[in-house]
Amino acid sequence: MKNKEEDFSLIRKVNEGDTSAFRQLVYLHKDVSLSLAYSILKDLTISEDVIQDVFIKVFHKLSTFNFKSSFSTWLYRIVINTSYNELKKRKASISLDEDNTGNLFAPIENKDFMRKSDQKKYINLALKQLRTDEALALRLFYLCELSIKEIEEITNFKKSKIKVDLHRGRENLNFQLRQLLGDDINYLL
């Protein structure tokens, strides 16, 4: 597994004092980490702040990494725990009825395809409407390509809960995308 070996090599370099190796490690994992935080917090600005805090924690705790699991598993657990702690601290109440989509949902002019950036916007907006655990499970399973066992390890959720969250998440994501796009959903993928 190339990514795991690359991560381990970078971690060893960081522990030897090479700060540029840490920048590489951040670069490799920042996008997925932000996506996971966003799944929980549903606010990009807050998620970005949390990810900055996460990487500061990771830098200070990297010497405690034991190389028994993958770095991404260790990191994602920190991202998820920090995000949930931030959510509790803010006592956020997320309204699923809130409509802040603006003019994003103009009819699709070119029916042959949808730009990747548009695909991401629609999928992220639909994911934002899902329950936190459903959005998180979908991102870990599909975006991070983690197994149910790895998700279990990262989240401390039971296997049955993860399977239910994935099933409901897929159904609810499909529903939300249909609400947003109507018949144009066929051009999403």
JOCORDA-V367588 format. One line per field, one symbol per residue. ss: DSSP state (H for helix, E for strand, L for the rest). burial: I if it has 24 or more other C-alpha atoms within 12 Angstrom, else O. A space follows every 10 residues. Layout:
ss=???
burial=???
This chain:
ss=LHHHHHHHHH HHHHHLLLHH HHHHHHHHHH HHHHHHHHHH HLLHHHHHHH HHHHHHHHHH HHHHLLLLLL HHHHHHHHHH HHHHHHHHHH LLLLLLLLLL LLLLLLLLLL LLLLLHHHHH HHHHHHHHLL LHHHHHHHHH HHHLLLLHHH HHHHHLLLHH HHHHHHHHHH HHHHHHHHHH HHHHHHHLL
burial=OOOOOOIIOI IIOIOOOOOO OIOOIIOOII OIIIIIIIII IIIOOIIIOI IIIIIOOIIO OIOOOOOOOI IIIIIIIIII IIIIOIIOOO OOOOOOOOOO OOOOOOOIOO OOOOOOOOIO OIIIIIIIII IIIIIIIIII IOOIOIOIOI IIIIIOOOOO OIOOIIOIII OIIIOIIOOI IOOIIOOIO
